[in-house]
Protein backbone atom coordinates (compact mmCIF):
# COMPACT_ATOMS: atom_id res chain seq x y z
CA UNK A 1 0.00 0.00 0.00
CA UNK A 2 1.23 3.44 -0.93
CA UNK A 3 1.05 6.09 1.74
CA UNK A 4 -1.16 9.11 0.91
CA UNK A 5 1.93 11.32 0.63
CA UNK A 6 3.60 9.02 -1.89
CA UNK A 7 0.36 8.71 -3.82
CA UNK A 8 0.07 12.49 -4.00
CA UNK A 9 3.69 12.88 -5.13
CA UNK A 10 3.37 10.22 -7.83
CA UNK A 11 0.15 11.64 -9.20
CA UNK A 12 1.31 15.28 -9.09
CA UNK A 13 2.20 15.48 -12.82
CA UNK A 14 -1.21 14.05 -13.76
CA UNK A 15 -2.97 16.49 -11.45
CA UNK A 16 -1.00 19.37 -12.96
CA UNK A 17 -2.09 18.32 -16.47
CA UNK A 18 -5.72 18.03 -15.45
CA UNK A 19 -5.54 21.43 -13.77
CA UNK A 20 -4.01 23.03 -16.85
CA UNK A 21 -6.71 21.54 -19.12
CA UNK A 22 -9.43 22.75 -16.74
CA UNK A 23 -8.07 26.32 -16.83
CA UNK A 24 -7.89 26.10 -20.62
CA UNK A 25 -11.46 24.83 -20.85
CA UNK A 26 -12.75 27.60 -18.60
CA UNK A 27 -10.79 30.34 -20.40
CA UNK A 28 -12.00 29.17 -23.77
CA UNK A 29 -15.65 29.10 -22.62
CA UNK A 30 -15.36 32.61 -21.22
CA UNK A 31 -13.53 34.16 -24.19
CA UNK A 32 -15.71 32.47 -26.88
CA UNK A 33 -13.10 33.10 -29.56
CA UNK A 34 -13.21 31.08 -32.83
CA UNK A 35 -9.43 30.65 -32.84
CA UNK A 36 -9.40 29.36 -29.28
CA UNK A 37 -11.16 25.99 -29.13
CA UNK A 38 -11.95 24.38 -25.80
CA UNK A 39 -9.66 21.74 -24.38
CA UNK A 40 -12.28 19.08 -25.02
CA UNK A 41 -12.58 20.04 -28.69
CA UNK A 42 -8.81 19.88 -29.07
CA UNK A 43 -8.58 16.50 -27.34
CA UNK A 44 -11.37 15.18 -29.57
CA UNK A 45 -9.29 16.10 -32.62
CA UNK A 46 -6.33 13.99 -31.49
CA UNK A 47 -7.68 10.57 -32.61
CA UNK A 48 -8.41 12.04 -36.06
CA UNK A 49 -4.77 13.03 -36.44
CA UNK A 50 -3.32 9.85 -35.04
CA UNK A 51 -5.74 7.74 -37.06
CA UNK A 52 -4.80 9.42 -40.31
CA UNK A 53 -2.07 7.57 -42.22
CA UNK A 54 -0.79 10.72 -43.89
CA UNK A 55 -0.41 12.50 -40.55
CA UNK A 56 1.32 9.53 -38.97
CA UNK A 57 3.85 9.41 -41.80
CA UNK A 58 4.47 13.11 -41.27
CA UNK A 59 4.98 12.72 -37.53
CA UNK A 60 7.27 9.72 -38.00
CA UNK A 61 9.32 11.66 -40.55
CA UNK A 62 9.73 14.41 -37.96
CA UNK A 63 10.82 11.92 -35.32
CA UNK A 64 13.30 10.32 -37.68
CA UNK A 65 14.96 13.65 -38.38
CA UNK A 66 14.96 14.49 -34.71
CA UNK A 67 16.54 11.15 -33.74
CA UNK A 68 19.16 11.44 -36.46
CA UNK A 69 20.02 15.06 -35.67
CA UNK A 70 20.17 14.36 -31.94
CA UNK A 71 22.15 11.12 -32.32
CA UNK A 72 24.79 12.51 -34.65
CA UNK A 73 25.09 15.69 -32.55
CA UNK A 74 25.68 13.68 -29.37
CA UNK A 75 28.18 11.36 -31.06
CA UNK A 76 30.25 14.29 -32.31
CA UNK A 77 29.76 16.76 -29.46
CA UNK A 78 30.72 14.53 -26.54
CA UNK A 79 34.21 13.63 -27.86
CA UNK A 80 34.76 17.20 -29.02
CA UNK A 81 33.71 18.68 -25.67
CA UNK A 82 35.86 16.19 -23.75
CA UNK A 83 38.90 16.94 -25.91
CA UNK A 84 38.34 20.66 -25.43
CA UNK A 85 38.14 20.16 -21.69
CA UNK A 86 41.42 18.29 -21.52
CA UNK A 87 43.50 20.04 -24.17
CA UNK A 88 44.19 23.73 -24.04
CA UNK A 89 45.04 23.94 -27.74
CA UNK A 90 41.84 22.18 -28.84
CA UNK A 91 39.83 24.52 -26.61
CA UNK A 92 41.70 27.57 -27.93
CA UNK A 93 40.83 26.54 -31.49
CA UNK A 94 37.14 25.77 -31.04
CA UNK A 95 36.13 28.20 -28.31
CA UNK A 96 36.02 31.39 -30.43
CA UNK A 97 34.12 29.52 -33.13
CA UNK A 98 31.52 28.23 -30.70
CA UNK A 99 31.23 31.59 -28.97
CA UNK A 100 30.18 33.10 -32.30
CA UNK A 101 27.68 30.34 -33.11
CA UNK A 102 26.25 30.02 -29.61
CA UNK A 103 23.95 33.10 -29.45
CA UNK A 104 22.75 32.77 -33.05
CA UNK A 105 19.27 31.20 -33.19
CA UNK A 106 19.84 28.09 -35.23
CA UNK A 107 16.55 28.57 -37.08
CA UNK A 108 17.92 31.91 -38.32
CA UNK A 109 20.54 29.96 -40.25
CA UNK A 110 17.88 27.97 -42.06
CA UNK A 111 17.38 30.27 -45.04
CA UNK A 112 21.09 30.00 -45.90
CA UNK A 113 21.16 26.25 -45.36
CA UNK A 114 18.03 25.90 -47.48
CA UNK A 115 19.73 27.87 -50.21
CA UNK A 116 22.65 25.46 -50.20
CA UNK A 117 21.06 22.14 -49.37
CA UNK A 118 17.43 22.54 -50.40
CA UNK A 119 14.31 22.23 -48.30
CA UNK A 120 14.55 18.47 -47.71
CA UNK A 121 15.56 16.24 -44.81
CA UNK A 122 19.23 17.24 -44.89
CA UNK A 123 18.54 20.87 -44.10
CA UNK A 124 16.13 20.16 -41.29
CA UNK A 125 18.32 17.47 -39.75
CA UNK A 126 21.30 19.81 -39.91
CA UNK A 127 19.42 22.52 -38.04
CA UNK A 128 18.45 20.02 -35.33
CA UNK A 129 22.07 18.89 -35.20
CA UNK A 130 23.25 22.47 -34.68
CA UNK A 131 20.67 23.11 -31.99
CA UNK A 132 21.63 20.01 -30.00
CA UNK A 133 25.41 20.27 -30.44
CA UNK A 134 26.14 23.41 -28.49
CA UNK A 135 24.69 22.51 -25.07
CA UNK A 136 26.18 19.02 -25.32
CA UNK A 137 29.62 20.38 -26.27
CA UNK A 138 29.43 22.97 -23.52
CA UNK A 139 28.48 20.54 -20.77
CA UNK A 140 31.00 17.91 -21.93
CA UNK A 141 33.66 20.62 -21.93
CA UNK A 142 32.79 21.78 -18.43
CA UNK A 143 32.57 18.20 -17.16
CA UNK A 144 35.95 17.25 -18.63
CA UNK A 145 37.59 20.39 -17.29
CA UNK A 146 36.43 19.61 -13.77
CA UNK A 147 37.94 16.10 -13.67
CA UNK A 148 40.40 15.88 -10.81
CA UNK A 149 44.00 15.84 -12.00
CA UNK A 150 44.97 13.29 -9.36
CA UNK A 151 42.35 10.87 -10.70
CA UNK A 152 44.05 11.01 -14.09
CA UNK A 153 47.43 10.59 -12.45
CA UNK A 154 46.17 7.51 -10.63
CA UNK A 155 45.09 6.10 -14.00
CA UNK A 156 48.42 7.00 -15.59
CA UNK A 157 50.27 5.15 -12.82
CA UNK A 158 48.19 2.06 -13.61
CA UNK A 159 49.45 2.29 -17.18
CA UNK A 160 46.52 3.94 -18.98
CA UNK A 161 47.57 5.82 -22.11
CA UNK A 162 46.28 9.38 -22.70
CA UNK A 163 43.59 8.06 -25.06
CA UNK A 164 42.53 5.40 -22.53
CA UNK A 165 42.37 8.03 -19.81
CA UNK A 166 40.05 10.14 -21.96
CA UNK A 167 37.67 7.25 -22.59
CA UNK A 168 37.92 5.39 -19.31
CA UNK A 169 38.39 8.19 -16.78
CA UNK A 170 37.36 11.56 -18.24
CA UNK A 171 34.22 10.20 -19.92
CA UNK A 172 32.73 8.41 -16.89
CA UNK A 173 33.83 11.14 -14.48
CA UNK A 174 32.16 13.80 -16.65
CA UNK A 175 29.08 11.69 -17.39
CA UNK A 176 26.69 13.43 -14.96
CA UNK A 177 27.50 16.78 -16.55
CA UNK A 178 27.38 15.34 -20.10
CA UNK A 179 23.93 13.88 -19.50
CA UNK A 180 22.68 17.23 -18.20
CA UNK A 181 23.76 18.68 -21.54
CA UNK A 182 22.07 15.86 -23.44
CA UNK A 183 18.82 16.46 -21.59
CA UNK A 184 18.84 20.12 -22.62
CA UNK A 185 19.80 18.98 -26.12
CA UNK A 186 16.84 16.61 -26.33
CA UNK A 187 14.33 19.36 -25.61
CA UNK A 188 16.13 21.65 -28.06
CA UNK A 189 15.94 18.90 -30.68
CA UNK A 190 12.16 18.91 -30.41
CA UNK A 191 12.01 22.70 -30.58
CA UNK A 192 14.29 22.97 -33.61
CA UNK A 193 12.42 20.10 -35.25
CA UNK A 194 9.13 22.02 -35.17
CA UNK A 195 10.80 25.34 -36.03
CA UNK A 196 12.55 23.87 -39.05
CA UNK A 197 9.26 22.46 -40.35
CA UNK A 198 7.61 25.80 -39.82
CA UNK A 199 10.18 27.46 -42.08
CA UNK A 200 10.53 24.72 -44.69
CA UNK A 201 6.95 23.49 -45.00
CA UNK A 202 7.07 20.17 -46.75
CA UNK A 203 6.39 17.38 -44.29
CA UNK A 204 6.42 16.71 -40.57
CA UNK A 205 4.50 17.47 -37.42
CA UNK A 206 5.17 21.20 -37.76
CA UNK A 207 3.76 21.08 -41.27
CA UNK A 208 0.44 19.59 -40.07
CA UNK A 209 0.23 22.25 -37.41
CA UNK A 210 0.82 25.19 -39.71
CA UNK A 211 -1.31 23.84 -42.55
CA UNK A 212 -4.19 23.52 -40.09
CA UNK A 213 -3.53 27.10 -38.96
CA UNK A 214 -3.68 28.33 -42.57
CA UNK A 215 -6.98 26.55 -43.06
CA UNK A 216 -8.45 27.81 -39.81
CA UNK A 217 -8.75 24.30 -38.28
CA UNK A 218 -7.98 25.53 -34.81
CA UNK A 219 -8.93 22.29 -33.03
CA UNK A 220 -6.26 20.49 -35.10
CA UNK A 221 -3.72 23.21 -34.30
CA UNK A 222 -4.29 22.79 -30.59
CA UNK A 223 -4.40 19.00 -30.86
CA UNK A 224 -0.97 19.06 -32.52
CA UNK A 225 0.36 21.28 -29.76
CA UNK A 226 -0.86 18.68 -27.24
CA UNK A 227 0.71 15.85 -29.26
CA UNK A 228 4.07 17.58 -29.62
CA UNK A 229 4.01 18.60 -25.96
CA UNK A 230 3.22 15.05 -24.88
CA UNK A 231 6.08 13.74 -26.99
CA UNK A 232 8.43 16.18 -25.32
CA UNK A 233 7.28 15.18 -21.85
CA UNK A 234 7.64 11.46 -22.68
CA UNK A 235 11.13 11.80 -24.18
CA UNK A 236 12.29 13.84 -21.22
CA UNK A 237 10.83 11.39 -18.70
CA UNK A 238 12.42 8.39 -20.44
CA UNK A 239 15.75 10.17 -20.72
CA UNK A 240 15.64 11.17 -17.07
CA UNK A 241 15.12 7.55 -16.03
CA UNK A 242 18.08 6.39 -18.11
CA UNK A 243 20.19 9.25 -16.81
CA UNK A 244 19.39 8.57 -13.17
CA UNK A 245 20.34 4.93 -13.70
CA UNK A 246 23.65 5.70 -15.39
CA UNK A 247 24.84 8.14 -12.76
CA UNK A 248 23.40 6.51 -9.65
CA UNK A 249 26.91 6.59 -8.16
CA UNK A 250 26.84 10.40 -8.08
CA UNK A 251 23.28 10.92 -6.88
CA UNK A 252 22.80 12.84 -3.66
CA UNK A 253 20.84 10.10 -1.89
CA UNK A 254 24.24 8.71 -0.94
CA UNK A 255 25.25 11.96 0.69
CA UNK A 256 25.20 10.58 4.22
CA UNK A 257 28.53 8.82 4.53
CA UNK A 258 28.99 5.98 6.94
CA UNK A 259 30.81 6.87 10.08
CA UNK A 260 33.78 4.70 10.78
CA UNK A 261 37.40 5.45 10.05
CA UNK B 1 72.32 18.55 17.54
CA UNK B 2 74.62 15.93 18.94
CA UNK B 3 71.73 13.86 20.20
CA UNK B 4 70.61 13.05 16.70
CA UNK B 5 72.62 10.11 15.40
CA UNK B 6 75.17 11.02 12.81
CA UNK B 7 73.98 10.71 9.25
CA UNK B 8 74.69 7.32 7.90
CA UNK B 9 75.00 6.82 4.21
CA UNK B 10 73.41 3.41 4.46
CA UNK B 11 70.20 2.34 6.00
CA UNK B 12 70.66 -0.99 7.69
CA UNK B 13 67.59 -3.18 7.96
CA UNK B 14 66.64 -4.08 11.50
CA UNK B 15 66.24 -7.63 10.20
CA UNK B 16 69.53 -9.50 10.48
CA UNK B 17 70.14 -9.44 6.75
CA UNK B 18 73.68 -8.23 6.11
CA UNK B 19 73.57 -7.35 2.42
CA UNK B 20 73.98 -3.65 1.78
CA UNK B 21 70.78 -1.91 0.84
CA UNK B 22 70.74 -0.93 -2.83
CA UNK B 23 69.46 2.34 -4.19
CA UNK B 24 66.06 2.11 -5.85
CA UNK B 25 65.44 5.83 -6.44
CA UNK B 26 68.05 8.45 -7.10
CA UNK B 27 67.18 12.12 -7.25
CA UNK B 28 70.01 13.92 -8.96
CA UNK B 29 70.32 17.73 -8.75
CA UNK B 30 66.62 18.27 -9.36
CA UNK B 31 65.36 21.84 -9.62
CA UNK B 32 61.84 22.95 -10.36
CA UNK B 33 60.83 26.41 -11.50
CA UNK B 34 57.18 27.44 -11.65
CA UNK B 35 55.84 30.48 -13.40
CA UNK B 36 53.69 32.46 -11.06
CA UNK B 37 50.80 34.57 -12.29
CA UNK B 38 52.96 37.70 -12.23
CA UNK B 39 55.22 36.04 -14.81
CA UNK B 40 57.93 35.78 -12.21
CA UNK B 41 59.81 32.56 -11.84
CA UNK B 42 59.40 30.83 -8.54
CA UNK B 43 62.11 28.37 -7.59
CA UNK B 44 60.13 25.58 -5.92
CA UNK B 45 62.96 23.09 -5.66
CA UNK B 46 66.64 23.88 -5.74
CA UNK B 47 69.30 21.29 -6.51
CA UNK B 48 67.77 18.38 -4.65
CA UNK B 49 69.87 15.23 -4.49
CA UNK B 50 68.67 12.22 -2.56
CA UNK B 51 69.07 8.48 -2.69
CA UNK B 52 66.38 6.13 -1.45
CA UNK B 53 67.30 2.58 -0.62
CA UNK B 54 65.14 -0.36 -1.49
CA UNK B 55 62.75 -1.35 1.26
CA UNK B 56 63.17 1.87 3.23
CA UNK B 57 60.38 3.98 4.64
CA UNK B 58 61.47 7.54 3.91
CA UNK B 59 59.50 10.62 4.93
CA UNK B 60 59.89 14.02 3.35
CA UNK B 61 59.07 16.52 6.06
CA UNK B 62 58.68 20.22 5.66
CA UNK B 63 56.42 23.27 5.96
CA UNK B 64 53.75 23.78 3.34
CA UNK B 65 55.13 25.38 0.23
CA UNK B 66 58.57 23.77 0.50
CA UNK B 67 58.04 21.73 -2.66
CA UNK B 68 57.89 18.35 -0.94
CA UNK B 69 54.84 17.23 -2.91
CA UNK B 70 56.41 18.47 -6.13
CA UNK B 71 59.42 16.30 -5.40
CA UNK B 72 57.11 13.31 -5.00
CA UNK B 73 55.31 14.13 -8.27
CA UNK B 74 58.68 14.23 -10.04
CA UNK B 75 59.50 10.74 -8.75
CA UNK B 76 56.02 9.67 -9.85
CA UNK B 77 56.67 11.02 -13.33
CA UNK B 78 53.62 13.29 -13.10
CA UNK B 79 55.77 16.43 -13.26
CA UNK B 80 58.99 16.82 -15.22
CA UNK B 81 61.76 18.69 -13.41
CA UNK B 82 63.10 21.91 -14.92
CA UNK B 83 66.61 20.55 -14.53
CA UNK B 84 68.25 17.48 -13.08
CA UNK B 85 66.82 13.98 -13.20
CA UNK B 86 65.15 11.34 -11.08
CA UNK B 87 65.99 7.72 -11.71
CA UNK B 88 64.31 4.48 -10.75
CA UNK B 89 66.70 1.54 -10.70
CA UNK B 90 69.06 3.51 -12.93
CA UNK B 91 66.38 4.35 -15.51
CA UNK B 92 65.48 8.01 -15.98
CA UNK B 93 61.88 8.72 -14.91
CA UNK B 94 60.00 10.46 -17.70
CA UNK B 95 56.40 9.41 -17.06
CA UNK B 96 54.18 7.57 -14.57
CA UNK B 97 54.34 3.81 -14.41
CA UNK B 98 52.93 0.93 -12.37
CA UNK B 99 56.28 0.46 -10.61
CA UNK B 100 55.53 3.67 -8.66
CA UNK B 101 52.10 3.73 -7.03
CA UNK B 102 50.72 7.05 -5.74
CA UNK B 103 48.32 7.58 -2.82
CA UNK B 104 47.00 11.14 -2.71
CA UNK B 105 45.60 13.27 0.10
CA UNK B 106 42.53 13.79 -2.11
CA UNK B 107 42.01 9.98 -2.41
CA UNK B 108 41.30 10.38 -6.16
CA UNK B 109 39.10 7.28 -6.24
CA UNK B 110 36.99 6.57 -9.33
CA UNK B 111 33.53 7.58 -8.05
CA UNK B 112 31.67 5.52 -10.68
CA UNK B 113 33.32 2.32 -9.49
CA UNK B 114 32.54 0.42 -6.32
CA UNK B 115 35.22 -0.31 -3.73
CA UNK B 116 35.90 -3.63 -5.47
CA UNK B 117 35.86 -1.99 -8.92
CA UNK B 118 38.39 0.59 -7.78
CA UNK B 119 40.77 -1.97 -6.31
CA UNK B 120 40.45 -4.28 -9.34
CA UNK B 121 41.11 -1.47 -11.81
CA UNK B 122 44.92 -1.68 -11.74
CA UNK B 123 45.25 -5.46 -11.99
CA UNK B 124 42.67 -5.55 -14.80
CA UNK B 125 44.64 -2.87 -16.64
CA UNK B 126 47.75 -5.04 -16.22
CA UNK B 127 45.92 -7.92 -17.89
CA UNK B 128 45.19 -10.03 -14.81
CA UNK B 129 42.17 -12.33 -15.36
CA UNK B 130 38.96 -11.00 -13.85
CA UNK B 131 38.48 -13.88 -11.41
CA UNK B 132 42.05 -13.68 -10.20
CA UNK B 133 41.98 -9.88 -9.92
CA UNK B 134 38.78 -10.11 -7.91
CA UNK B 135 40.18 -12.68 -5.49
CA UNK B 136 43.33 -10.61 -4.93
CA UNK B 137 41.32 -7.43 -4.54
CA UNK B 138 38.94 -8.97 -2.02
CA UNK B 139 41.95 -10.09 0.04
CA UNK B 140 43.41 -6.57 -0.08
CA UNK B 141 40.08 -5.00 0.88
CA UNK B 142 39.98 -7.31 3.88
CA UNK B 143 43.57 -6.41 4.74
CA UNK B 144 42.77 -2.68 4.87
CA UNK B 145 39.78 -3.47 7.09
CA UNK B 146 36.91 -2.93 4.65
CA UNK B 147 35.51 -6.43 4.35
CA UNK B 148 31.80 -6.13 3.70
CA UNK B 149 32.10 -2.81 1.86
CA UNK B 150 33.11 -4.27 -1.52
CA UNK B 151 30.00 -3.04 -3.30
CA UNK B 152 29.81 0.44 -1.78
CA UNK B 153 30.47 3.51 -3.90
CA UNK B 154 33.14 6.02 -2.75
CA UNK B 155 30.41 8.57 -2.11
CA UNK B 156 29.02 6.32 0.63
CA UNK B 157 32.32 6.12 2.53
CA UNK B 158 33.96 8.33 5.14
CA UNK B 159 37.33 9.97 4.48
CA UNK B 160 39.30 7.33 6.37
CA UNK B 161 37.54 4.54 4.50
CA UNK B 162 38.21 6.24 1.18
CA UNK B 163 41.92 6.45 1.97
CA UNK B 164 41.92 2.75 2.88
CA UNK B 165 40.40 2.00 -0.52
CA UNK B 166 42.98 4.23 -2.22
CA UNK B 167 45.80 2.36 -0.47
CA UNK B 168 44.34 -1.03 -1.45
CA UNK B 169 43.83 0.17 -5.02
CA UNK B 170 47.50 1.14 -5.29
CA UNK B 171 48.82 -2.00 -3.55
CA UNK B 172 46.72 -4.09 -5.95
CA UNK B 173 49.01 -3.52 -8.91
CA UNK B 174 52.14 -4.29 -6.90
CA UNK B 175 54.17 -1.10 -7.31
CA UNK B 176 57.77 -1.39 -6.16
CA UNK B 177 57.59 2.03 -4.55
CA UNK B 178 54.64 3.62 -2.76
CA UNK B 179 54.44 7.38 -3.19
CA UNK B 180 52.27 8.80 -0.44
CA UNK B 181 51.37 12.47 -0.71
CA UNK B 182 50.17 13.64 2.74
CA UNK B 183 47.79 10.69 2.66
CA UNK B 184 46.34 11.32 6.11
CA UNK B 185 46.37 15.11 5.90
CA UNK B 186 42.64 15.43 5.30
CA UNK B 187 41.61 13.13 8.15
CA UNK B 188 40.71 13.88 11.75
CA UNK B 189 43.27 13.08 14.45
CA UNK B 190 41.65 9.83 15.59
CA UNK B 191 41.27 8.44 12.08
CA UNK B 192 44.78 9.56 11.22
CA UNK B 193 46.24 7.61 14.14
CA UNK B 194 44.36 4.47 13.20
CA UNK B 195 45.50 4.68 9.61
CA UNK B 196 49.11 5.27 10.63
CA UNK B 197 49.00 2.12 12.78
CA UNK B 198 47.42 0.08 10.02
CA UNK B 199 49.83 1.37 7.38
CA UNK B 200 52.75 0.43 9.60
CA UNK B 201 51.34 -3.07 10.13
CA UNK B 202 50.87 -3.55 6.42
CA UNK B 203 54.30 -2.13 5.62
CA UNK B 204 56.08 -4.25 8.21
CA UNK B 205 54.71 -7.33 6.45
CA UNK B 206 56.18 -6.77 3.00
CA UNK B 207 58.62 -3.85 3.40
CA UNK B 208 57.88 -2.06 0.18
CA UNK B 209 59.87 1.10 -0.43
CA UNK B 210 57.76 4.05 0.72
CA UNK B 211 58.27 7.72 0.00
CA UNK B 212 55.95 9.55 2.38
CA UNK B 213 55.30 13.28 2.27
CA UNK B 214 54.04 14.89 5.47
CA UNK B 215 54.20 18.07 7.50
CA UNK B 216 53.69 16.25 10.79
CA UNK B 217 56.86 15.59 12.78
CA UNK B 218 55.25 12.86 14.94
CA UNK B 219 53.96 11.07 11.89
CA UNK B 220 57.35 11.17 10.15
CA UNK B 221 59.26 9.88 13.21
CA UNK B 222 56.67 7.22 14.05
CA UNK B 223 56.64 5.71 10.56
CA UNK B 224 60.05 6.26 9.03
CA UNK B 225 63.52 4.82 8.81
CA UNK B 226 64.75 8.11 7.50
CA UNK B 227 63.37 11.63 7.66
CA UNK B 228 64.33 14.14 4.99
CA UNK B 229 63.87 17.64 6.39
CA UNK B 230 63.18 20.34 3.86
CA UNK B 231 63.23 24.11 4.13
CA UNK B 232 61.33 26.44 1.87
CA UNK B 233 61.91 29.33 -0.53
CA UNK B 234 63.59 27.76 -2.32
CA UNK B 235 62.88 24.13 -1.43
CA UNK B 236 66.09 22.57 -0.23
CA UNK B 237 67.09 19.53 1.79
CA UNK B 238 68.03 20.79 5.21
CA UNK B 239 68.94 17.61 7.00
CA UNK B 240 68.56 13.87 6.59
CA UNK B 241 67.98 12.05 9.83
CA UNK B 242 68.06 8.30 10.39
CA UNK B 243 65.38 7.19 12.81
CA UNK B 244 67.01 4.41 14.75
CA UNK B 245 64.01 2.96 16.54
CA UNK B 246 63.24 -0.76 16.79
CA UNK B 247 60.56 -2.41 14.66
CA UNK B 248 57.89 -3.57 14.79
CA UNK B 249 56.87 -0.25 16.30
CA UNK B 250 53.86 -0.03 18.56
CA UNK B 251 52.43 3.39 19.22
CA UNK B 252 51.77 2.89 22.93
CA UNK B 253 55.36 1.74 23.49
CA UNK B 254 56.94 4.29 21.20
CA UNK B 255 55.21 7.34 22.66
CA UNK B 256 56.81 6.51 26.01
CA UNK B 257 60.20 5.81 24.49
CA UNK B 258 62.65 8.67 25.31
CA UNK B 259 64.48 8.07 22.02
CA UNK B 260 61.27 8.72 20.08
CA UNK B 261 60.56 11.81 22.12
CA UNK B 262 64.06 13.09 21.53
CA UNK B 263 63.78 12.72 17.75
CA UNK B 264 60.52 14.65 17.76
CA UNK B 265 61.85 17.42 19.99
CA UNK B 266 65.12 17.74 18.09
CA UNK B 267 63.44 17.91 14.71
CA UNK B 268 60.94 20.48 15.94
CA UNK B 269 63.76 22.55 17.37
CA UNK B 270 65.62 22.46 14.07
CA UNK B 271 62.54 23.77 12.27
CA UNK B 272 62.15 26.53 14.84
CA UNK B 273 65.76 27.60 14.38
CA UNK B 274 65.40 27.76 10.64
CA UNK B 275 62.25 29.85 11.06
CA UNK B 276 64.17 32.39 13.11
CA UNK B 277 67.09 32.44 10.73
CA UNK B 278 65.16 32.67 7.52
CA UNK B 279 62.22 34.78 6.48
CA UNK B 280 59.13 33.63 8.32
CA UNK B 281 56.32 33.16 5.84
Interface residues (C-beta under 8 A of the other chain):
Chain A: X148 X150 X151 X153 X154 X156 X157 X158 X159 X160 X169 X172 X173 X175 X247 X249 X250 X254 X255 X257 X258 X259 X260 X261
Chain B: X76 X77 X78 X95 X96 X97 X98 X100 X101 X102 X104 X106 X108 X109 X110 X111 X112 X113 X121 X122 X125 X126 X152 X153 X154 X155 X156 X157 X158 X160 X161 X169 X170 X173 X175 X187 X188 X190 X191 X194 X195
